Each structure stands twice: as C-alpha cells, then as structure tokens.
Amino acid sequence: MTPRQAEVLGLVAKGLSYKEVGATPGLSERTVKYHMERIIELLHLENRAQAIAYVGRESANSAGNK
C-alpha cells in the first residue's frame, strides 16, 4: 500500500466521507474512490466497511505489540 493510500484509508476509517477526504489538498473525491478501490483489491476485501474493519484490527494488533 502506498503512503497516500494509507493516508486515505486512515481518513476514511476515521469516518470522513470520500467528499470530505477529497477536500484534502491534492485529492479529489474521484481520486479517493480510486484509492479505496485499489486498497480493497490489494487487501482482498469486498467493500469499504471491511477496509475500515481492517484498520481497526491492525490498530488493535499494533497496540497489543507495544
């Protein structure tokens, strides 16, 4: 996953809409949708909800490993 994809996924996982994330300089709503499609494909997930759940699991795993 690219740093930009990780940034987009993190913002979406915080509850921001694609439109809100698209307000970030250098991004558009369409670009956010593209990144999310690639992330979902890369992680072998089916939808945005699963991607958000993935972030939650990874955060919990990271916190548990410290």
PERA-V71694 format. One record per helix or strand of 2 or more residues. SS is the DSSP state (@ for helix, = for strand). FROM is the first residue (numbers start at 0). TO is the last residue. If there is no record, write none. Layout:
# PERA-V71694
SS_FROM_TO / SS_FROM_TO
This chain:
# PERA-V71694
@_2_12 / @_17_21 / @_28_41 / @_47_63
